[in-house]
Amino acid sequence: MKAQSSSLTINQRPDGQVAGSAYACAHHGELIQGAFEWHDGSLRRALVSLPLRSKHAFATFKPDSQIGVRVQPTDRHKAARAAELALQKLNLNVHGGSLEIRSDIPIGHGYGSSSADVVAAVKAVFDAFGRTASATIASEIAVAAERASDAIAFEETSVLFAHRDGIVLEYLGGDLPPLALISFKSSDASPISTTALSRARYNADEIQAFRCALSAVRRAVLYQDPMLLGRAASLSARISQQHLAKNGFSRAQEVADRHGASGLQVSHSGSLFGIMMDASQPKLNARLSAIALDIQNAGFTDVEQLSISAEHNFDDR
């Protein structure tokens, strides 16, 4: 229920404890990531995330009279910092509280676990005071808290997001087309610290390729075209392979090609692969099962079937 404390609206639980809660979804890496021209002619590092609704981080924030945010688990330092920045953004006479993060998102492989923690924390702080953190505000705070973030706060709204600046370079005009995804990792995949990665230095040909990939994503969203989206993702994945190589990339591409997939998608700063399929294809479940079997036989691990902008019960006509 809502309670009034001076001029401040707060969320009060039945036991009288003030608390806010929120969640943020994971992502499965990026469709495209690179350097893109902005309206002022400058190049900005940016990405289009591939949202993943099946995995989440959930945050609960309880404000109190102490200074600073205490967090559980204690290693979620970025989420605690984001909560403190959210309190500053609200500009209230509250400077601390307790934050709890619960998550089923794997850490260190490109699912956006840290960003999901951070975005959920920001939204929970705002919720504790009866406010809503917009995607723009949540993203700005996320970048301030972890130096680079992604477009998790925008959920399934397709945006070209400058992940080091915390700004949207372009709204792409709608949701992604319905996709099915076979997700997997190489057998030697280990967690990657994104803060330890050096920035990719793209050449002129790669920057031109990113321009083409972005144009393809725009049209894929406009016309709900999974094949065109897959071609854009495959192009970006090939460029990524030159800067953060993944073992088994050529084998994964061969499987995707053999099954007529829309494309091959990767986490550009993680270990994830994804073979993209049009979710409206006939006999989709049989196709996905065949791809998954081939991927396992090729030596990959953690193989699972996911849906993007589509229902989980795929048509099996």
Buried (B, 14 or more C-beta within 10 A) or exposed (E): EEEEEEEBEBBBEEEEEBBBBBBBBBBBBBBBBBBBBBEEEEEBBBBBBBBBBBBBBBBBBBBBEEEEBBBEEEEBEBBBBBBBBBBEBBEBEBBBBBBBBBBEBBEBBBBBBBBBBBBBBBBBBBBBBBBEBEBEBBBBBBBBBBEBBBBBBBBEBBBBBBBBBBBBBBEBEEBBBBBBBBBBBBEEBEEBEBEEBEEBEBEEEBBEBBBEBBEBBBBBBEEBBBBBBBBBBBBBBBBBBEBBEBBBBEBBBBBBEEBEBBBBBBBBBBBBBBBBBBBBBEEBBEBBEBBBEBBEEBEBEBBEBBBBBBEEEBEEE
